[in-house]
Structures are given as structure tokens and as C-alpha cells.
Amino acid sequence: MDQDVINLFAIAVGTMAIPLLLFMASFLLWPSSLIKVYYWYWRRTLGLQVRYADCGGYRFCYSCRGRPGLRPSILMLHGFSAHKDTWLSLVKYLPKHLHLLCVDMPGHEGTTRTNTDDYSIQGQVRRIRQFVECLRLDRKPFHLVGTSMGGNVAGVYAATHPADVCSITLISPAGIKYPCETKFDNHMQDFEDSHYTLNIPLIPTTPEEMGDMLKLCSHVRFKVPQQILQGLVDVRTPHNDFYQEVFMELVGENSRFALHEHMHLITAPLQVIWGKQDQIVDVSGATVIAETLPGCQLDLLDNCGHSVAMERPSKTAKLLLDFIISQQNIRSARNKKKC
């Protein structure tokens, strides 16, 4: 009887040890695979489904949750070299009944990448418009959210397709002529002075460079293990040539200040969220936008850098939701007066 108990205990310990050993092996040997599994699990936990939209030979990859309802649908555009899962920490704090769509930007992650595509801001706006039409998202005005590069695209989209959007949120958007320089601007000056031979801080090739990029993008200091840094590099490395191409397009004369040149055409209610310690695009850009569009709502966050959605997800979600509800209430009140 005692031997049976010992055997049972050994089997139980072995059963529990196998997953643990597999996890440790993945962590040490294949950290990039572990990262992909992590995103898959988080999407599943939050109720997000990954889908594909084939639009005239071009395929968009996006995650979504909920169905169109009383609240406007929310389309979210991520930043440079990121992907749809950038929004997971923010989505966690949004009500599950909202209709959310987080799309991989042109050429990024699961969305089609071609050598002939136009990755300028205007080119990306055309692709996002194609995505909107393909899903018939424009049947009813939607709320558009964009961060960093995605903020640049979102702002230009709202300026050129005003009938599509009921309101817009720009989170630390690129594409503004900022009165003050940042640490990243200094890096860019060195990059230009080297005739574009230096490494771009936003395209890391080693775990050390990845750590430096995270420090540059975030005021909050996340403690990231070396193996995870290596995994993040491994995930990105196959795409670095593409990121280099897109980056050079974004800093070119047609895209660098695209939002600045178009923002006076934005007619939809606008919310701007910005981290006060942003080292990529300076928070002074919020004042520039407010001077051009004095009716916009500014929400500046203390102790927050460029990665607003990841550093302050709960606060950002609340600000976003409150803004959407307030604008919907304003529209409802106007409609009642007309009746």
C-alpha cells in the first residue's frame, strides 16, 4: 500500500514537472515562440478573435471583439514596427460589448507586405480606407484611435475622410512640428549627420539595443529578463529591412509632418492623449494641435512616456471611453433639438 502511494506521488510530480520543464526550455531556448504563445493566450482571454479581410488581392489581418451597437465602433491603429497586439493592455479595460477592431498596419505582422506598396503616411491612409470599405465599417461613423505613426495616419485619415469618423483620439501622434526636441530627435540628428549609416534606435538588433529602445519608449521602467529581450529581437529581426524602408519613408518630406499639414482639415471632435515624459515625440506637440484646433480635448499624463497604452492602460481606457460617451451624448442632445 505504501509503495502504491509512493508510485502515485511520483506520477503526480512527474505530470506537473513536464509542463514546467517545457516552459523552462521554451524560455531558455525559444523565447520568441513563448512571446507568440503569450499574445495568443492574452487575446483568447480578452475575447479577441483574429480575422483576415481580403480586399482586391490585398489581405489585412486584424483582431476584433463585439458587434456594432449603440456605441460607435472603434478602429485602432498601432505605431511603427508594432502590431495589433500593442493594444491588448488597453483593451483589457474596455467594456466587452464595444465593437473593437485592432488592425495590423500595412506591411506589418499579418497584413500583406509588398515591395511596390506605398508606405508613406498618405499611402497608409489609402490602405486603411480600403480596409474600412472592405468591412463596410463606414456604414456608420466610427471612432478612430491612433498612436505614434498610427496617430499620424489617423489624423490624416480624419482630415481626408471626415464623413467616416464621428470622433478621433490621437495618442502621442507623430507628424507634428514640435517646438521642443526630445532624446530621439538628438539620435535622429546623429543619424542624419552619419549619412544614415548609424543604427536606428527604433530598429534594435541585439538584446542590449532592445533594452535601450524600451527605455527610450517608456518612462515606466519595466524589468524585462535578458531571454525575453532576446526573444523580442528574434521576433523582429526578420522584418528589420522592411522597418528600415518604412522608417526612411516616414522621415521623408512627404510624411514627416503630414499630420501638421492636414490637421486644420479635421472636423470631427478630437481628443489628444500624451505622456508628459515622452522621449520620442515631445508633449509640446499637444499645444500645437490645440492652437490649430482649439476645441480639442487635451489629456496629458504625468509619469508617462511614449508607450501610453502600455504604461497607463487603465487611465487611457477610461479617458477614451469617457470621451466617446461624452461625444455621443452631445450628438444625441443635438438630434433631440432638431426634432
RONUVO-734873 format. One record per residue: residue in one letter; z, y, x of N, C-alpha, C in turn. Coordinates in steps of 0.2 Angstrom, whole numbers, plus 5000, padded with zeros to 4 digits. Layout:
AZYXZYXZYX ...
end
This chain:
M500049945004500050005000500050065004 D500450065009500450125014499850135017 Q499450075019498850085023498350115018 D498350095012497850125007497950205006 V498550225006498750295006498450335012 I498550295018498350325024497550335024 N497250285021496450275021496250335016 L496550335011496350385006496450465008 F497050475012497150535015496550555020 A496450505024495950515029495250525026 I495050495021494450505017494450585015 A495050605012495050665009494950725014 V495350715020495250755025494550765028 G494250705029493550705031493050735026 T493150725020492750765015492850835015 M493450865016493550935017493250955024 A493350915029493150935035492350945036 I491950905033491250905033490950975032 P491151005026490851075024491051125029 L491751115031491951165036491651165043 L491451105045491051095051490351115051 L490051105045489451135044489451205044 F489951235041489951315041490051335048 M490451305052490551325058489951325063 A489551265061488951255065488451315063 S488451325057487951375055488151445057 F488751455058489051525060488851535068 L488951475071488851475079488051475081 L487751425077487051415079486551445075 W486651455069486151485064486351545060 P486651595063486951645059486451685054 S485851685056485351715052485251675045 S485351605045485251565039485951575035 L486451585038487151595035487051665031 I486751715034486651785031486251775025 K485751735025485251725019485651695014 V486051645015486451605010486951655007 Y487251695011487751745009487351785003 Y486851815005486451855000486251814994 W486051754994485851714989486551704984 Y487051684987487651674984487951734980 W487851794983488051854980487651874974 R486951874975486551884970486751844964 R486851774965486951724960487651744956 T488151764960488751784957488751844953 L488351894955488251954951487751944945 G487451894945486951884939486251904940 L486151924946485451944948484951894949 Q484351904946483851854947483251884951 V483051844956482451864960481751844956 R481351894956480751884952480151914956 Y479551894954478951924958478451954953 A478152004954477652034950477052044954 D476452004951475852004954475452064951 C475252114955474852174952474252184956 G473652154953473052164956472952144963 G473252084964473252054971473752074976 Y474252114973474752134977475452114974 R475852084978476452054975477152094977 F477452104972478152144973478652084972 C479152094976479752054975480352094973 Y480752074968481252114965481852074962 S482452104962482952064959483152114952 C483352074947483452114941484052084937 R484352124933484852094928484852134922 G485052104916485052134910484352144907 R484352174901483752194897483752264895 P483152294894483052364892483452364885 G483852424885484352434879484352504877 L484952524875485152594873485152634879 R485452614885485452654891484752644894 P484552694898483852684902483952634907 S483352604908483352554914483452594920 I483652554926483752594932483352554937 L482952594941482552564946482852594953 M482952544957483252564964482852554970 L482752604974482352604980482752604986 H482652554990483152554996482752595002 G483152595008482952635013482552595018 F482352625024481952605029482252535032 S481752485033481952425036482552385032 A482652405026483152365022482852325017 H483152305012482852265007483252265000 K483052234995483352244988484052224988 D484352184993485052164993485452224996 T485152274998485552335000486052354995 W485852344988486152374983486752324980 L486852264983487252224980487952244979 S488252284984488952304984488952354978 L488452394977488452444972488352414965 V487952364964487852334958488452294955 K488852274960489452244958489952284953 Y489852354954490252394950489952424944 L489352404943488952424937488952374931 P489052404925489052354919488452304919 K488652244917488152194917487652204911 H487752244906487252254901486752304903 L486852334908486252384910485652344913 H485052374912484452344914484352374921 L484452334927484352354933483752314937 L483452354941482852324945482952354952 C483052304957483052324964482452294967 V481952334969481352314972481352314979 D480952264982480852274990480252324990 M480352374995479852424996479252394999 P478652424998478052405001478152375008 G477952315009477952285016478652255018 H479152265014479752245016479952185012 E480352135016480652075013480052035010 G480152025003479651984999479052014996 T479052084997478452114995477852115000 T477252114997476652105001476652155007 R476452125013476352165019475652155021 T475252215022474552205025474452255030 N473952245034473852295040473452355037 T473152355031472752405029473152455024 D473752435022474152475017474352535020 D474452585016474652655017475452655016 Y475852665022476552665022476852735022 S476452785021476652845021477052855014 I477452915014477852925008477352925001 Q476852955002476352954996476052884995 G475952855000475652784999476152734996 Q476852744998477352704994477452724987 V477352794986477452814979476852784975 R476252774977475752744973475952674972 R476152634977476352564976476952554971 I477452604971477952594966477752614959 R477252664959476952674952476552614950 Q476252574954475952514952476452464950 F476952454953477552414951477752434944 V477852494943478152524936477652504931 E476952514932476452504927476452424926 C476452384931476452314930476952284926 L477552314927478152284922478152324916 R477752374915477752414909478452454908 L478752464914479352504914479352574912 D478652604912478552664909478452674902 R478652624898478552624891479152674888 K479652674892480252724890480452754897 P480552814897480852844903481452814906 F481452804913481952764916482352804921 H482852784923483252824929483052794935 L482852834940482652814947483152834952 V483352784956483852794961483452774968 G483552824973483352804980483752824985 T483852794991484252804996483852815003 S483952865007483652875013482852875012 M482552835015481752835014481652825007 G481952785003481952774996482052834992 G482452874995482652934992482052984992 N481752984998481153024999480553004994 V480452934994479952914989480152924982 A480752914980481052934973480953004971 G481053044976480953124974480253134973 V479853114978479153124977478853094971 Y479053034969478853004963479053044957 A479653064957479853104951479453174950 A479253194956478853264956478153244954 T477853194955477153174954477053134947 H477653104945477553064938478153084934 P478253144932478853174928478953134922 A478353114918478453084912478753014912 D478752984918479052914919479852914919 V480152964922480852964923481253014918 C481852994916482253034912482753064916 S482953044922483353074927483353034933 I483653064939483553034945484153044950 T484353004954484853004958484552994966 L484653044970484453034977485153034981 I485152974985485752964989485552974996 S485853025000485653045007484953035008 P484453075004483753065005483453095011 A482953055014482653085020482053135017 G481753165021481153205019481353285018 I481853305020482153375019482153405026 K481953475026482053515032482753535032 Y483153495036483953505036484153565041 P484553605039484753665043485153645049 C485453585049485953565054485653495057 E485753485063485453425066486053375067 T485853315067486353255067486253225074 K486653175075486653125081485953095081 F485653075076485053045075484453085077 D484553155075484053205077483953205085 N484553205088484553205095484253145098 H484353085095483953025098483253035097 M483053065091482353075090482053125095 Q482353175097482153225102481953185108 D482453145110482353105116481753055116 F481753025110481152985108480453015109 E480453075106479853115107479653135114 D480253155117480153185124479853125129 S480053065127479853005131479152985129 H478853025125478153005123478152935119 Y478752925115478852865111478852805115 T479152805121479252745125479952715124 L480452755122481152735121481252695115 N481752655114481852615108482052655103 I481852645097482052675091482752655088 P483252695088483952675086483952635080 L483552645075483552605069483152535069 I482852525075482552455076482852425082 P483452395081483852355086483552295088 T483552275094483352215097483852165100 T484452195101485052155103485652165099 P486152115099486752125096487052195097 E487052215103487352275105487052335102 E486352335102485952385098486152385091 M486152325088486352325081487052355080 G487552335084488152375083488152445083 D487752475088487652545089487352575082 M486852535079486452565073486952565068 L487352515067487852515062488352575062 K488552585068489052645069488652705068 L488052715069487652775068487552785060 C487452725057487352725049487952735045 S488552715048489152715044489752745047 H490052785043490652825045491252775045 V491252725040491752675040491552625045 R492052605049491952555055492052485052 F491552455051491552385049491652335055 K492152295055492252245061491752185060 V491152185063490652135062490652085068 P490852025067490851975073490151975077 Q490151955083489551955088489051905085 Q489251855082488751805079488451835073 I488751875069488451905064487951955066 L488151995071487652045074487052005076 Q487151955080486551915082486151895076 G486451865071486151845065485651905062 L485951965062485652015059485052035063 V485052035070484552045074483951985073 D484251925073483751875072483351875065 V483651905060483351915054482751965054 R482952025058482552075058481952075064 T482052035069481652035075480852025073 P480751975069480051955067479652015064 H480052065061479752115057479752185061 N479952185068480052245071479452285072 D478852245073478252285074478052315068 F478152285062478052325056478452385055 Y479152375057479552435056479352485061 Q479152475067478852525071478352565068 E477852525065477252555062477452605056 V477952575052478152615046478552675049 F478952665054479352725056478952785059 M478352765063477952815065477552845059 E477452815054477152845048477652895045 L478252875045478752915041478852985045 V478852975051478953045055478353085056 G477753055054477153095054477153155050 E476653195051476653265047476553255040 N476253195037476153185030476753165027 S477253135030477853105027478553135029 R478553165034479253185037479553235032 F479253285029479553325025479253325018 A479053265016478753255009479153275003 L479753255004480253274998480353354998 H480453385004480453455004479853495001 E479353465002478653494999478553484992 H478853434989478753414982479353434978 M479953444980480553444976480553504971 H480153554972480153604967479753584961 L479453524961479053504955479453454951 I480053434954480553394950480753424944 T480653394938480953424932481453384928 A481553324930482053284927482753304930 P483253294926483953304928484053264935 L484353304940484453274946485153274949 Q485353214951485953204955485853194962 V486253224966486253214974486853184976 I486953124979487553104982487453094989 W487953124993487853125001488553115004 G488553075009489153075013489253125018 K489753155018489853215022489853205030 Q489953145032489953125039489253085041 D488753105037488053065038487853085045 Q487653035049487353055056486653045056 I486353025051485553015051485253075048 V485453085042485153145039485753195037 D485753255039486353295038486453315031 V487053325029487353335022487053405020 S486953445025486653515024486053515019 G485653455019485153445015485253455008 A485853435006486053444999486053514997 T486253565001486253634999485553654999 V485053625003484353645002484053624996 I484253564993483953544987484253584981 A484953604982485253644977484953714976 E484753734982484453804982483753804978 T483453754979482753744976482853724968 L483353684967483453654960484153664958 P484353734956485053754955485353714950 G485053674946485353644940485553574942 C485453554948485553484950486353474951 Q486553414951487253394952487353364959 L487853404963487953384969488653344970 D488653284973489253244973489253224981 L489753264985489753254992490453214993 L490353154997490953114998491253125005 D491853125005492253135011492253065014 N492353065021492453005025491952955023 C491252975023490752935021490152955025 G489752905028489152915032488552905028 H488052885031487352875028487252815023 S487652765025487652705020488052705014 V487952755010488452775005488552715000 A488052674998488052624994488552564996 M488552555003488952505006489652535008 E489652595010490352625012490752645006 R490452665001490852694995490552664988 P490452594988490152574982490452584975 S491052574975491452594968491352664966 K491452704971491452784969490652794967 T490252774971489552784970489252764963 A489552704961489352674955489652714949 K490252734950490552774945490152844944 L489952874949489652944949488952934946 L488652874948487952864945487952854937 L488452804935488552794928488752854924 D489152894927489452954923488853004922 F488453004927487853054927487353024922 I487152964922486752934917486952944910 I487552934909487852934902487853014900 S488053054904488053124903487353154901 Q486853134904486253154903485953124896 Q486153064895485953034889486253064883 N486953084884487253124878486953194877 I486753224883486353294882485753284878 R485353234880484753214876484853204869 S485353164867485553144860485753204856 A486153254860486353314856485753364855 R485253364859484653404858484253374853 N484153304852483753274847484053284840 K484753294840485053304833484953374831 K484953424836484753494834484053494831 K483653464834482953464832482853434825 C483253384823483253364816483553404811 
end
